[in-house]
């Protein structure tokens, strides 16, 4: 058993580091999370992942893991340039950053699953819609 944030995490976490989530499905999952009132964040993310991917599947576990890693990434100064904070308790995040969270490389750091920030930002740039016409 591994521990993250003082919580026991099954050793199944390591294989889930390599499972990628379709970018569009990752955006859909996060939109559902943001629009679902009620239960604790952990309970909600598990229930929505199970509903979206048909139970406790590798994709459901990967989406939850990637969502947790994305939340940690928001604290990194390199990622904060992609977000805005219109109110103290709100954050606006481009869909491309959320989509990139579905496919960017995950790694372990200090007993936590985190994104390799440069690859997360590279994936974000690849998924951005082109601005304007050349």
LINJO-V246626 format. One record per residue. N is the residue number from 1. PSI is psi in whole degrees, -180 to 180 (* if undefined). Layout:
# LINJO-V246626
<<N PSI> <N PSI>>
This chain:
# LINJO-V246626
<<1 134> <2 165> <3 134> <4 128> <5 43> <6 17> <7 141> <8 133> <9 128> <10 150> <11 -7> <12 -13> <13 -44> <14 -48> <15 -31> <16 -14> <17 -28> <18 -9> <19 126> <20 151> <21 131> <22 131> <23 -42> <24 -37> <25 -34> <26 -43> <27 -44> <28 -45> <29 -47> <30 -38> <31 -42> <32 -43> <33 -44> <34 -25> <35 6> <36 110> <37 162> <38 -128> <39 174> <40 157> <41 -44> <42 -48> <43 -42> <44 -45> <45 -37> <46 -50> <47 -44> <48 -39> <49 -42> <50 -39> <51 -43> <52 -36> <53 20> <54 43> <55 -163> <56 75> <57 165> <58 -38> <59 -40> <60 -45> <61 -39> <62 -42> <63 -43> <64 -44> <65 -44> <66 -36> <67 -44> <68 -43> <69 -37> <70 -41> <71 -40> <72 -37> <73 -28> <74 -22> <75 -7> <76 131> <77 -32> <78 -29> <79 -31> <80 -23> <81 -17> <82 -6> <83 158> <84 154> <85 84> <86 -30> <87 159> <88 -35> <89 17> <90 153> <91 136> <92 129> <93 131> <94 144> <95 -33> <96 -35> <97 -41> <98 -43> <99 -42> <100 -30> <101 -21> <102 -22> <103 -14> <104 156> <105 133> <106 155> <107 171> <108 135> <109 123> <110 48> <111 17> <112 150> <113 126> <114 163> <115 147> <116 105> <117 -45> <118 -40> <119 -30> <120 -45> <121 -37> <122 -44> <123 -36> <124 -46> <125 -39> <126 -30> <127 -4> <128 145> <129 140> <130 141> <131 123> <132 -176> <133 138> <134 *>>
